[in-house]
């Protein structure tokens, strides 16, 4: 009897995890499509040029 209850709980837990995996897979696919749209809509920006500035190390 205890073994039957254990397997029933294990099966319910496994089913719940499989459902969560399916939902996360769908959400992941949706987010990837959204990211593609954002990247396609974003204008291509040239990389910023970093300039070096001279600083005074000793006051005069």
C-alpha positions, 0 to 999 in steps of 0.5 A: 500500500505504501509503495502504491502511494509512493508511485502515485505521488512520484507520477504526479510530481513527474507529470507536474515537472513535465508540464512546467518544462513544456510551459518554459519551452513555450515561453523560451520560444516566445522570448527568442522571437521577441528578442529577434524582433527587438534586434531587427528593429534596433538601429545598427550603432557604430561602436563608441570610440573611447578617448584617453584624456590627459590629467595633471598629476602634480598641481602647479 
